[in-house]
Amino acid sequence: QVQLQESGPGVVKPSETLSLICTVSGGSLGSYYWSWIRQSPGKGLEWIGYIYYTGSTQYNPSLKSRVTISVDTSRNQFSLKLSSMTAADTAMYYCARINFSWKGVNWFDPWGQGTLVTVSS
Amino acid sequence: EVVMTQSPATLSVSPGDRATLSCWASQSVNSNLAWYQQKPGQAPKLLIYDASTRATGIPARFSGSGSGTEFTLTISSLQSEDFALYYCQQYNDWPPLTFGGGTKVEIK
């Protein structure tokens, strides 16, 4: 079955840009939507954005100015860049596949195990 | 933005008892609602989608109901492995896709 694995730095300095990669195994990126979600004690689960395998994206309006999600189908990976990091961005970051139908994007399944990102100088 | 509210924040239940978790939407989300279970140190896991359809491999003791703005997740007879955090998520009106704040089911 499809498995997702996040990778990236555990610590990012304030004002810097976070870069994370999600590697998909057991299936291809094709014909699916892929998403980033984060979880912090203060804000619970927060959807960051998603990308279709063709490269089209949709972002959470609250983060849109700072977020870029891209896809590399040759490596079966998609990535997240979040700029101007602050302490408020400290969270567990998850990647997940999104189910979709004629109604649009739906639920998240499966999820990666997550990677903890701490913003600290 | 559709705001999802879950109640209670913590639910204390004895093993074998029934647990009823609630989720409210700030506007109608029809039946476009999913439930997830999260255990310590793990990612959320899909339990229910379309408000009442169990995901693959989810035991029948988990059931979802509701539509519009009020939803319920029921665990008919709590097993030890069911003590966890539970979240609802709407996918009717986006962006953004939004989650509730979660309900922790703990051992009484």
Interface residues (C-beta under 8 A of the other chain):
Chain A: G44 L45 E46 W47 Q58 Y59 N60 P61 S62 Y94 A96 N99 K103 G104 V105 N106 W107 F108 D109 P110 W111 G112 Q113 G114
Chain B: E1 N32 A34 Y36 Q42 A43 P44 K45 L46 Y49 A55 Y87 Q89 Y91 W94 P95 P96 L97 T98 F99 G100 G101 G102
